Amino acid sequence: MTDHVLILGGRGRIGSHVAADLATHTQAQITITGRSPETGHSFGLPLGKKVEFLVLDLAEVDKLTEAIANSNLVIHCAGPFHYRDANVLKICIEQGVNYIDVSDHRSYTSKALNYHEQAVAAGVTAIINTGIFPGISNSMVRQCAEQFDQPEKIHLSYLVSGSGGAGITVMRTTFLGLQYPFEAWVDKKWQKIQPYSQREVIDFPSPYRRSGVYWFDMPETFTMPHTFPSVKTVITKFGSIPDFYNHLTWIAAHIFPKWLIQRRYMIEFLSRVSHLMTDFTNNFSGIGVAVRSEVTGKKNGETAVYCSTLVHENTAVASGCGAGSIAQLILEGKLKKPGVSPVEEALPTDLFIQAMQNRGIQINHNWIQSNFVGQQQI
């Protein structure tokens, strides 16, 4: 029988690329949703006859429930997730339908994890925070952590060129992340961190090289201390190319009055201006992404550091690969984990490696500061 996949927000740039990945790697019948008929397109992506469009607002609970009940898998791409409740996940559990999302904020992650026991009881596999970061980045950390007898420190760095090929929702997500201090697991305790603070220059692969990144609130900051109990510190930092975007974002985080950056109209204004700016600079910077995962830990009684890196020319495409690969594994019955789980907890490394190879995504690995120095590729 043909699998039916419902992609909420599937007409957006990330949702469209999730649909494209599924259309390429599965035989599923895909339904993408949008709030109005004029949004029934997928940015020109060649999705073919496997994809149909459904006008659907998440506030239409009866229509949403019917669409979920007629699906084998629901993929939630309708951000920004700062504002979302977990009602879609709740309905999936009630209907016995598996679920994944591309959520990228700890407030939503916390809401989703509260449904873990209900999902276990219903036999529903719900995997949250898929995409590129969070998503593929989480699995990179897991692969690094598995090299150690005892991982102790995780340092994740993300770099995006211009808009990353994503839409205005991603701009909103960035500015929403500047509103409040957040808690990070540092030196075995939760500490308050100011967003977009403590600039650090990181060595990324070509073409990015040495680039600046800043503290940024990500779900990984919250989930990884629980997934890897021996880890004492989890650092998540983000930066943009060209570098002047970093300085503008820093000003928004540290100079603008807090009451102003917390207003929706200001978030909308900044997002639209930024989107116009990146549409222009994309012509020079590209729309790629770089991820660097560095894990420090104990191996054979020694302290060592293991690093993995990924570069992709299109951030939105990479996000589609991250979510699409997990969707494919669930549909094929290779990934079944009842409950609500972040990616690094749910996805075994062997399946992750296979999925990335099938999509032509290369991840480089090397030992540094240890007796195990060497390089690998997957």
Secondary structure, 3 states (H helix, E strand, C coil): CCCEEEEECCCCHHHHHHHHHHHHHCCCEEEEEECCHHHCCCCCCCCHHHEEEEECCCCCHHHHHHHHHCCCEEEECCCCCCCCCCHHHHHHHHHCCEEEECCCCHHHHHHHHCCHHHHHHHCCEEEECCCHHHHHHHHHHHHHHCCCCEEEEEEEEEEEECCCCCCHHHHHHHHHCCCCCEEEEECCEEEEECCCCCCEEEECCCCCCEEEEEECCCHHHHHHHHHCCCCCEEEEEEEEECCHHHHHHHHHHHCCCHHHHCCHHHHHHHHHHHHHHHHHHHHHHCECEEEEEEEEEEECCEEEEEEEEEEECEHHHHHHHHHHHHHHHHHCCCCCCCEEEEHHHHCCHHHHHHHHHHCCCCEEEEEECCCCCCEEEC
